Amino acid sequence: MPIPPLPRIVFLDRDSLPWPVRKPSLPHDWQEYPNTRPEQRLERLQGVTVAISNKVVMDRQLLLQLPQLKLIAVAATGVNLIDLDACRELDIAVSNIRHYADTTVAEHTMMLMLALRRNLMAYQQSVQAGEWQQSQQFCLMQHPVQDLAGSTLGIVGKGALGESVARLARAFGMNVLFAERRQARQLRPGYTLFDEVLQRADVLSLHCLLTDDTRHLIGSRELAQMKPGAILINTARGGLVDPAALAQALRQGRIGAAGIDTLETEPPRDGNPLLDTSLDRLIVTPHCAWLGSSALAALSEQLIGNIELFLQGTPRNRVA
């Protein structure tokens, strides 16, 4: 009887995960590349059983040319770069990583809220400009400071991340509202109408998936409904927010501030309206909310565990 070949596993963008990754405990052939350009995908995936990808696009045209591919192990939660319909038709399993960043993303979200409500950046700039050293008073007080306690937090997305942020927010004394879907006809228990959340929230935080229905979920119409001093936080997907509309709202003072961790295209080599350094009351962090050390360790272990269980015939975390 011929010996079946070892499963070939290829990590297409190893440098996207800044953490040690152990090899699967099952016999296998392992290959990894720091990054993979679109024109390199087909060659590198020939004869591969398991493809590990974080941000490499896996479209139908590519998948049709990979008859031996059995699993795409996504090294992230989001799977919007994978053609899931094609994977189902071609019997290619897709697994993702879940709940690994519930704590670290929630903490990053609260950091952005605190920094903006308390005007941290403005005070830091004032100190760096020498204003404190020249002050006639013992402190600087020219920038308004607002507490989180007693304010209202609107959350879009009631999954694990949204719930994690809600727990931390309540510990700060915030009143939490979960927004119903934008055009929902029925109001589910525990939810508040989407437009009502926009109007009542002192801070609006996004924690939902990016789909065709949620792309540019926050645009000119939604920003116009928010309080003039409200803060928008996005640590989910950049495409949830219309960047031009947000930049204009900040310039015109239609909302108070924004904290953004993700942009529509990353890295933003061709620019983005939210990278305009003249925008006040805006903090942009470079998609780093997920980088807590405990989160990276959990991601790495879950990624390899997904592959091991699939090869053993007991797959988990399947999205296709």
C-alpha positions as CSV (number, residue, x, y, z in Angstrom):
1,M,0.0,0.0,0.0
2,P,1.5,3.4,-0.9
3,I,2.3,5.7,1.9
4,P,0.1,8.8,1.7
5,P,2.1,12.0,1.3
6,L,2.6,14.3,4.2
7,P,0.2,17.2,4.3
8,R,1.8,20.3,3.0
9,I,1.3,23.4,5.1
10,V,2.2,26.9,3.8
11,F,2.1,30.1,5.9
12,L,1.8,32.8,3.2
13,D,2.4,35.9,5.4
14,R,4.4,34.8,8.4
15,D,5.6,38.3,9.2
16,S,2.0,39.4,9.9
17,L,2.0,37.5,13.2
18,P,4.8,38.9,15.5
19,W,4.8,35.9,17.9
20,P,6.4,32.5,17.9
21,V,4.4,29.8,16.1
22,R,4.9,26.2,17.0
23,K,4.7,23.6,14.3
24,P,1.8,21.1,14.3
25,S,2.4,17.9,16.3
26,L,1.3,15.7,13.4
27,P,3.7,14.7,10.6
28,H,3.7,17.4,7.9
29,D,5.8,19.4,5.5
30,W,6.0,23.1,6.6
31,Q,6.9,26.1,4.4
32,E,6.5,29.8,5.4
33,Y,7.1,33.1,3.6
34,P,7.5,36.5,5.2
35,N,4.9,38.0,2.8
36,T,3.1,36.9,-0.4
37,R,2.3,39.2,-3.3
38,P,-0.8,38.5,-5.4
39,E,1.3,37.2,-8.3
40,Q,3.1,34.8,-6.0
41,R,0.0,33.0,-4.6
42,L,-0.6,30.4,-7.2
43,E,3.0,29.1,-7.4
44,R,3.4,29.0,-3.6
45,L,0.1,27.1,-3.1
46,Q,0.6,24.4,-5.7
47,G,0.1,21.0,-4.1
48,V,-0.6,22.6,-0.7
49,T,-3.0,20.9,1.7
50,V,-3.3,23.7,4.3
51,A,-2.8,27.4,3.6
52,I,-2.3,29.8,6.5
53,S,-3.2,33.3,5.7
54,N,-3.7,36.5,7.6
55,K,-4.2,39.2,4.9
56,V,-3.6,37.4,1.6
57,V,-6.7,37.5,-0.6
58,M,-8.0,34.1,-1.6
59,D,-10.4,34.6,-4.4
60,R,-12.4,32.3,-6.6
61,Q,-10.1,32.5,-9.6
62,L,-7.2,31.4,-7.4
63,L,-9.1,28.7,-5.5
64,L,-10.3,27.0,-8.8
65,Q,-6.6,26.3,-9.6
66,L,-5.9,24.6,-6.2
67,P,-7.5,21.1,-6.3
68,Q,-5.4,19.8,-3.4
69,L,-6.2,22.6,-1.0
70,K,-8.4,21.3,1.8
71,L,-8.1,24.0,4.5
72,I,-7.5,27.8,4.7
73,A,-6.5,28.5,8.3
74,V,-7.0,32.2,8.8
75,A,-4.6,33.7,11.3
76,A,-7.3,36.3,12.3
77,T,-11.0,36.6,13.1
78,G,-12.1,38.4,9.9
79,V,-12.6,36.3,6.8
80,N,-13.7,39.0,4.4
81,L,-10.6,38.4,2.2
82,I,-11.7,34.8,1.5
83,D,-14.3,33.9,-1.1
84,L,-16.4,31.7,1.3
85,D,-19.0,30.8,-1.4
86,A,-16.2,29.4,-3.6
87,C,-14.7,27.5,-0.7
88,R,-18.1,25.8,0.0
89,E,-18.5,24.9,-3.6
90,L,-15.0,23.5,-3.8
91,D,-15.2,21.7,-0.4
92,I,-12.4,23.8,1.0
93,A,-12.7,24.3,4.8
94,V,-12.1,27.7,6.3
95,S,-11.3,28.2,10.0
96,N,-10.6,31.4,11.9
97,I,-9.5,32.6,15.3
98,R,-12.0,33.5,17.9
99,H,-12.1,35.5,21.2
100,Y,-8.4,35.8,21.4
101,A,-8.4,39.6,21.5
102,D,-11.5,40.2,23.6
103,T,-9.5,41.8,26.4
104,T,-6.8,43.6,24.6
105,V,-9.1,45.3,22.0
106,A,-11.5,46.3,24.8
107,E,-8.6,47.9,26.7
108,H,-7.5,49.7,23.6
109,T,-11.0,51.0,23.1
110,M,-11.2,52.3,26.6
111,M,-7.7,53.9,26.2
112,L,-9.0,55.9,23.2
113,M,-12.1,56.9,25.1
114,L,-10.1,58.1,28.1
115,A,-7.5,59.9,26.0
116,L,-10.2,61.8,24.1
117,R,-12.6,62.6,26.9
118,R,-9.7,63.8,29.0
119,N,-7.9,65.7,26.2
120,L,-4.7,63.8,26.8
121,M,-3.1,64.6,23.5
122,A,-3.8,68.3,23.8
123,Y,-2.2,68.5,27.3
124,Q,0.8,66.5,26.2
125,Q,1.3,68.9,23.3
126,S,1.0,71.8,25.6
127,V,3.7,70.5,27.9
128,Q,6.0,69.7,25.0
129,A,5.5,73.3,23.8
130,G,6.7,74.6,27.2
131,E,3.3,76.1,28.2
132,W,3.4,74.5,31.7
133,Q,6.8,75.8,32.4
134,Q,5.7,79.3,31.6
135,S,2.3,79.1,33.3
136,Q,1.3,81.6,36.0
137,Q,-0.7,78.8,37.6
138,F,0.3,75.5,39.1
139,C,-1.5,73.6,36.3
140,L,-2.7,74.0,32.8
141,M,-6.5,74.1,32.3
142,Q,-7.2,75.4,28.8
143,H,-8.4,72.1,27.4
144,P,-11.8,70.8,28.6
145,V,-11.8,67.5,30.5
146,Q,-14.8,65.2,30.7
147,D,-15.3,62.1,32.8
148,L,-16.5,58.8,31.5
149,A,-18.6,58.2,34.6
150,G,-22.2,59.2,34.0
151,S,-21.8,59.4,30.2
152,T,-23.6,57.2,27.7
153,L,-21.7,54.6,25.6
154,G,-23.4,53.3,22.4
155,I,-22.0,50.0,21.1
156,V,-22.6,48.7,17.6
157,G,-22.1,44.9,17.8
158,K,-23.2,42.7,20.7
159,G,-20.7,39.9,20.2
160,A,-17.8,39.0,22.6
161,L,-15.9,42.2,21.9
162,G,-18.9,44.5,22.3
163,E,-19.8,42.7,25.6
164,S,-16.2,43.0,26.8
165,V,-16.2,46.7,26.2
166,A,-19.5,47.0,27.9
167,R,-18.2,45.4,31.1
168,L,-15.2,47.7,31.2
169,A,-17.4,50.7,30.5
170,R,-19.9,49.9,33.2
171,A,-16.9,49.6,35.6
172,F,-16.2,53.2,34.8
173,G,-19.7,54.2,35.5
174,M,-20.9,54.5,32.0
175,N,-24.5,53.9,30.8
176,V,-24.3,51.3,28.0
177,L,-26.7,51.0,25.0
178,F,-26.5,48.3,22.4
179,A,-27.6,49.5,18.9
180,E,-30.1,47.5,16.9
181,R,-29.3,46.9,13.3
182,R,-29.6,50.0,11.2
183,Q,-32.8,49.2,9.4
184,A,-34.2,46.5,11.6
185,R,-38.0,46.2,11.6
186,Q,-38.1,44.6,15.1
187,L,-36.3,45.6,18.2
188,R,-34.7,42.7,20.0
189,P,-34.6,42.5,23.8
190,G,-31.5,44.3,25.2
191,Y,-31.1,46.6,22.1
192,T,-32.0,50.2,21.4
193,L,-33.0,51.6,18.0
194,F,-29.9,52.5,15.9
195,D,-30.8,56.1,15.3
196,E,-31.7,56.6,19.0
197,V,-28.3,55.3,20.0
198,L,-26.6,57.8,17.6
199,Q,-28.6,60.6,19.2
200,R,-28.0,59.7,22.8
201,A,-24.4,58.4,22.8
202,D,-21.6,60.5,24.3
203,V,-19.3,57.8,22.9
204,L,-20.1,55.5,20.0
205,S,-17.9,52.4,19.6
206,L,-18.0,50.0,16.7
207,H,-17.5,46.3,17.2
208,C,-19.4,44.7,14.3
209,L,-18.4,42.8,11.2
210,L,-17.7,44.4,7.9
211,T,-20.3,43.2,5.4
212,D,-22.0,44.7,2.4
213,D,-24.7,45.9,4.8
214,T,-22.3,47.6,7.2
215,R,-19.8,49.2,4.8
216,H,-19.8,52.9,5.6
217,L,-22.3,52.2,8.4
218,I,-21.2,55.6,9.8
219,G,-21.4,58.3,7.1
220,S,-22.6,61.8,6.8
221,R,-26.2,61.0,7.8
222,E,-25.2,59.1,10.9
223,L,-22.5,61.7,12.0
224,A,-25.1,64.5,11.6
225,Q,-27.3,62.7,14.2
226,M,-24.6,62.5,16.8
227,K,-24.2,65.0,19.6
228,P,-21.8,67.9,18.8
229,G,-19.4,66.7,21.5
230,A,-19.7,63.0,20.9
231,I,-16.8,60.7,20.3
232,L,-16.6,58.0,17.6
233,I,-14.4,54.9,18.3
234,N,-13.6,52.3,15.7
235,T,-11.4,49.4,16.6
236,A,-13.3,47.0,14.3
237,R,-12.9,47.3,10.5
238,G,-11.9,50.5,8.7
239,G,-14.7,50.1,6.1
240,L,-17.4,50.6,8.7
241,V,-16.7,54.4,8.6
242,D,-16.7,56.7,5.6
243,P,-13.4,58.4,6.1
244,A,-14.1,61.5,4.1
245,A,-17.4,62.1,6.0
246,L,-15.7,61.7,9.3
247,A,-12.8,64.0,8.4
248,Q,-15.4,66.7,7.3
249,A,-17.4,66.2,10.5
250,L,-14.3,66.8,12.6
251,R,-13.2,69.9,10.7
252,Q,-16.7,71.4,11.0
253,G,-17.1,70.4,14.7
254,R,-20.2,68.3,14.1
255,I,-18.8,65.7,16.5
256,G,-16.3,66.2,19.3
257,A,-13.5,63.7,18.5
258,A,-12.7,60.3,17.1
259,G,-10.3,57.4,17.9
260,I,-9.5,55.1,14.9
261,D,-7.5,51.9,14.9
262,T,-8.3,50.6,11.4
263,L,-8.5,52.1,7.9
264,E,-10.2,50.9,4.7
265,T,-6.8,50.0,3.1
266,E,-3.9,48.9,5.2
267,P,-1.1,49.9,5.0
268,P,-2.5,53.2,3.7
269,R,0.2,53.8,1.1
270,D,-2.2,55.9,-1.0
271,G,-3.2,58.1,1.9
272,N,-6.5,58.4,3.7
273,P,-8.5,61.5,4.7
274,L,-8.1,60.6,8.4
275,L,-4.3,60.8,8.1
276,D,-4.5,64.6,7.6
277,T,-2.3,65.9,10.4
278,S,-4.3,69.1,10.6
279,L,-7.3,67.3,12.0
280,D,-7.8,68.1,15.7
281,R,-9.3,65.8,18.3
282,L,-8.4,62.7,16.3
283,I,-6.3,59.8,17.4
284,V,-5.3,57.2,14.8
285,T,-3.4,54.1,15.9
286,P,-1.9,51.7,13.3
287,H,-4.2,48.6,13.7
288,C,-2.5,47.7,16.9
289,A,-5.4,47.1,19.3
290,W,-5.0,43.3,19.0
291,L,-1.3,43.2,19.9
292,G,-1.5,42.3,23.6
293,S,1.0,39.6,24.4
294,S,-1.6,37.3,25.9
295,A,-3.8,37.8,22.8
296,L,-0.9,36.9,20.4
297,A,-0.1,33.8,22.4
298,A,-3.7,32.7,22.3
299,L,-3.9,33.4,18.6
300,S,-0.8,31.4,17.8
301,E,-1.9,28.4,19.8
302,Q,-5.5,28.5,18.4
303,L,-4.2,28.8,14.8
304,I,-2.1,25.6,15.1
305,G,-4.8,23.8,17.1
306,N,-7.3,24.5,14.3
307,I,-4.9,22.9,11.8
308,E,-4.2,19.8,14.0
309,L,-7.9,19.2,14.7
310,F,-8.8,19.5,11.0
311,L,-6.1,17.0,10.0
312,Q,-7.3,14.6,12.7
313,G,-10.9,14.8,11.3
314,T,-12.4,16.9,14.1
315,P,-12.4,20.5,12.7
316,R,-13.3,23.5,14.8
317,N,-13.9,27.2,14.3
318,R,-15.2,26.5,10.8
319,V,-16.8,29.4,8.9
320,A,-17.0,27.4,5.6
